Amino acid sequence: MATPTPQDAGGRVLIAERNPLVVAALRGLFLENAKFSVVETARSSTELCEKLPQLEVDCVLLSWQLVDAEAPDVLGDLARIGLDPKIVLFADTPDPAIVAETIRLGVNGLCYQFEDPEILFATLTAVMKGRICIPYTVLSKISCTPFSQLTSRETELLGMLADGWSNTQVAVRTGISENTVKYHLKNLYDKLEVRNRAMAVALYTRERRRKQD
């Protein structure tokens, strides 16, 4: 049997997705396309960081929300253990802010879950060839305020701070530890260039008023 050349070999993909139904649907799609193979799946950032070093993977198809972390935090976890795989974000919303976040994070590609499967495969192909592949969006729709730098988790926490919630209450409500809450808040403060929650809430309140005017 002839040994496959790089041109013949299919792209090896690891699917990082928390929803088993989405994973099953993706597996079905990949079975219909001989150019790609699913080598493994992961539901959490912890699982991804454990499995990825042991595998030969050409690209990670990463959903925005895993069981234990959002995409920006997952990328941080990978960087901390010295991994820098090619990443295609698999987003479930066409929000222009996701495009902005993809660019800010330096992710290789972005594909929406509601798009045609051929777009997904084209995105994976481009990324595996070393290209950046991000959907077109109207640039004016991408906010340039400091708040556009926040992840959806950080934005959620900021809203809770504005409602007067304590770190303990936030942890209980979101299902994450208080240490993780503190970690998110530190990142949030750094991005908004503030020193504490009072300053962050003041900025947040002012921004909400500006949008309402």
Protein Blocks (a to p, Z undefined) as FASTA:
>chain_A
ZZddfklpccddddddfblklmmmmmmmmmmpmkbccfbdcfbfklmmmmmmmpccfbdc
ddfbdfkbcfklmmmmmmmnopacddddddfbfbfklmmmmmmnopabdcdfkbcfklmm
mmmmmmmnopacdddddfklpccbfklmpcfklmmmmmmmmnopafklmmmmnopafklm
mmmmmmmmmmnopabfklmmmmmmmmmmmmmZZ
